[in-house]
Amino acid sequence: MAEILDGRSFAEEIKGHVREDVLKLKERGIQVGLGLLLVGDHPASRQYYRATLKACQKVGVRALEFRLPEDSSQNEILNMVQAINADERVNGLLVLFPLPRSINPRRIVNEIVPEKDVDGLGAISVGRLAAEESTFQIFKELSYAELRTSRVTAMVTSFLPCTPFGVMKLLERYNIDVKGKNAVVLGKSLAVGKPLSLMLLAKEATVTICHKETKDLAGVVQQADIICSATGVAGLIRGDMVKEGAVVVDIGINVLPDGRIVGDVEFDSVAPKASYITPVPGGVGPVTISILLENTLRSAQSHEFLKNPYSLKIDLSR
Ligand SMILES: NC(=O)c1ccc[n+]([C@@H]2O[C@H](COP(=O)([O-])OP(=O)(O)OC[C@H]3O[C@@H](n4cnc5c(N)ncnc54)[C@H](OP(=O)(O)O)[C@@H]3O)[C@@H](O)[C@H]2O)c1
């Protein structure tokens, strides 16, 4: 039976470290701030907004709310993003999705300056990930945990998207080495599947990306040492598709007609064959927001470090 990759306790661990470091900055008179831009009142945006707000309170990050009405024009939203870019109180900006239908979301996300793009979805952040120019890739021989405590994190060039980066950190937390492994990623979205594939590749996995047009999905998945599914299709991965001992990361979040929340993976048939598996809920989901908070903290540290490289002492002992 597979060992559970427990995202809830890992998320608490991350938040604990973030809280400590936020406090250290506070003692120096620096308040870490996360901007939340909510356009309109979509239930999904509101739900994520509330969860982020709660997490901010837990770690002492100041949440700054920026609201615009549903019928805002693209220019009005762009003006707001530019104002937030210039706002010294804001270290990171999260734009809540979905935006109203008339708005081009890429145009909005690309307007965020990379230093504040803590969701890592702007074109520059994505490009730096693809070019292996993000801080966490440049120093690829170091683990993410080692990087967290080293001075190089103070020189963060851009941020990695929260959900896929959370997956990579969760794997590392359980000492699952991806180097040389066959990794199959299901889904190629810009927020999850594509960046996750690039991160696995940067850590020297052999990566296959599947999508709706993939022929013989079961055959491809059967070859995988590591399966990461982000499709939003409940029950897509069944036990007969999984190699004995595979690591299974279920990123999907699906609400069934009876209200239950499940992932893409049929847990009961897959868990007996896998070596590790994430539950849904309680797997990747909780890690995502804690990474967002960590990225926001890094942005604040980086800002301070660049202002005065000798003022910021980073604890190397942990
Ligand atoms: N845990 C978290 O924190 C977190 C964060 C973000 C998203 N999610 C969840 O992750 C899932 C994916 O999110 P997303 O934003 O990446 O969604 P998305 O933009 O809708 O992308 C879904 C991807 O899955 C592929 N796909 C759909 N049906 C498939 C099938 N039958 N076989 C193979 N591939 C298939 C699509 O292929 P095509 O490209 O060919 O259409 C697409 O690339 C959702 O359930 C979402 O709720 C979770």
The ligand as an SDF file (V2000), in Angstrom:
LIG
                    3D

 48 52  0  0  0  0  0  0  0  0999 V2000
   -4.2410   21.4990   -6.3260 N   0  0  0  0  0  0  0  0  0  0  0  0
   -4.2060   22.7590   -6.7130 C   0  0  0  0  0  0  0  0  0  0  0  0
   -3.7930   23.6210   -5.9880 O   0  0  0  0  0  0  0  0  0  0  0  0
   -4.6540   23.0710   -8.1020 C   0  0  0  0  0  0  0  0  0  0  0  0
   -4.2410   24.2380   -8.7300 C   0  0  0  0  0  0  0  0  0  0  0  0
   -4.6310   24.4760  -10.0400 C   0  0  0  0  0  0  0  0  0  0  0  0
   -5.4570   23.5570  -10.6790 C   0  0  0  0  0  0  0  0  0  0  0  0
   -5.8720   22.4450  -10.0070 N   0  0  0  0  0  0  0  0  0  0  0  0
   -6.7350   21.4310  -10.6490 C   0  0  0  0  0  0  0  0  0  0  0  0
   -5.9740   20.7570  -11.6200 O   0  0  0  0  0  0  0  0  0  0  0  0
   -6.7900   20.4120  -12.7150 C   0  0  0  0  0  0  0  0  0  0  0  0
   -6.1970   21.0240  -13.9650 C   0  0  0  0  0  0  0  0  0  0  0  0
   -6.1840   22.4240  -13.8420 O   0  0  0  0  0  0  0  0  0  0  0  0
   -5.7100   23.3410  -15.0630 P   0  0  0  0  0  0  0  0  0  0  0  0
   -5.8960   24.7460  -14.6520 O   0  0  0  0  0  0  0  0  0  0  0  0
   -4.3920   22.8700  -15.5280 O   0  0  0  0  0  0  0  0  0  0  0  0
   -6.8770   22.9340  -16.1240 O   0  0  0  0  0  0  0  0  0  0  0  0
   -6.9990   23.1950  -17.6820 P   0  0  0  0  0  0  0  0  0  0  0  0
   -6.4120   24.5050  -18.0440 O   0  0  0  0  0  0  0  0  0  0  0  0
   -8.4350   22.9300  -17.9860 O   0  0  0  0  0  0  0  0  0  0  0  0
   -6.1140   22.0540  -18.3460 O   0  0  0  0  0  0  0  0  0  0  0  0
   -6.4900   20.7120  -18.3220 C   0  0  0  0  0  0  0  0  0  0  0  0
   -5.4990   19.9100  -19.1280 C   0  0  0  0  0  0  0  0  0  0  0  0
   -5.8790   18.5520  -19.0520 O   0  0  0  0  0  0  0  0  0  0  0  0
   -5.9290   17.9870  -20.3470 C   0  0  0  0  0  0  0  0  0  0  0  0
   -6.9820   16.9750  -20.4060 N   0  0  0  0  0  0  0  0  0  0  0  0
   -8.3110   17.1270  -20.2300 C   0  0  0  0  0  0  0  0  0  0  0  0
   -8.9560   15.9540  -20.3720 N   0  0  0  0  0  0  0  0  0  0  0  0
   -8.0010   15.0360  -20.6390 C   0  0  0  0  0  0  0  0  0  0  0  0
   -8.0370   13.6530  -20.9040 C   0  0  0  0  0  0  0  0  0  0  0  0
   -9.1800   12.9650  -20.9250 N   0  0  0  0  0  0  0  0  0  0  0  0
   -6.8640   13.0200  -21.1390 N   0  0  0  0  0  0  0  0  0  0  0  0
   -5.6910   13.6820  -21.1320 C   0  0  0  0  0  0  0  0  0  0  0  0
   -5.5910   14.9990  -20.8920 N   0  0  0  0  0  0  0  0  0  0  0  0
   -6.7420   15.6780  -20.6570 C   0  0  0  0  0  0  0  0  0  0  0  0
   -6.2530   19.1450  -21.2750 C   0  0  0  0  0  0  0  0  0  0  0  0
   -5.7840   18.7950  -22.5730 O   0  0  0  0  0  0  0  0  0  0  0  0
   -5.8760   19.8060  -23.8330 P   0  0  0  0  0  0  0  0  0  0  0  0
   -4.7820   20.8090  -23.5900 O   0  0  0  0  0  0  0  0  0  0  0  0
   -5.6350   18.9310  -24.9830 O   0  0  0  0  0  0  0  0  0  0  0  0
   -7.2490   20.4210  -23.7710 O   0  0  0  0  0  0  0  0  0  0  0  0
   -5.4750   20.2840  -20.6010 C   0  0  0  0  0  0  0  0  0  0  0  0
   -4.1460   20.3300  -21.0590 O   0  0  0  0  0  0  0  0  0  0  0  0
   -8.1820   20.9180  -12.3670 C   0  0  0  0  0  0  0  0  0  0  0  0
   -8.9100   19.8750  -11.7780 O   0  0  0  0  0  0  0  0  0  0  0  0
   -7.9190   22.0170  -11.3590 C   0  0  0  0  0  0  0  0  0  0  0  0
   -9.0120   22.2120  -10.4820 O   0  0  0  0  0  0  0  0  0  0  0  0
   -5.4760   22.1840   -8.7440 C   0  0  0  0  0  0  0  0  0  0  0  0
  1  2  1  0
  2  3  2  0
  2  4  1  0
  4  5  1  0
  4 48  2  0
  5  6  2  0
  6  7  1  0
  7  8  2  0
  8  9  1  0
  8 48  1  0
  9 10  1  0
  9 46  1  0
 10 11  1  0
 11 12  1  0
 11 44  1  0
 12 13  1  0
 13 14  1  0
 14 15  2  0
 14 16  1  0
 14 17  1  0
 17 18  1  0
 18 19  2  0
 18 20  1  0
 18 21  1  0
 21 22  1  0
 22 23  1  0
 23 24  1  0
 23 42  1  0
 24 25  1  0
 25 26  1  0
 25 36  1  0
 26 27  1  0
 26 35  1  0
 27 28  2  0
 28 29  1  0
 29 30  1  0
 29 35  2  0
 30 31  1  0
 30 32  2  0
 32 33  1  0
 33 34  2  0
 34 35  1  0
 36 37  1  0
 36 42  1  0
 37 38  1  0
 38 39  2  0
 38 40  1  0
 38 41  1  0
 42 43  1  0
 44 45  1  0
 44 46  1  0
 46 47  1  0
M  CHG  2   8   1  16  -1
M  END
$$$$
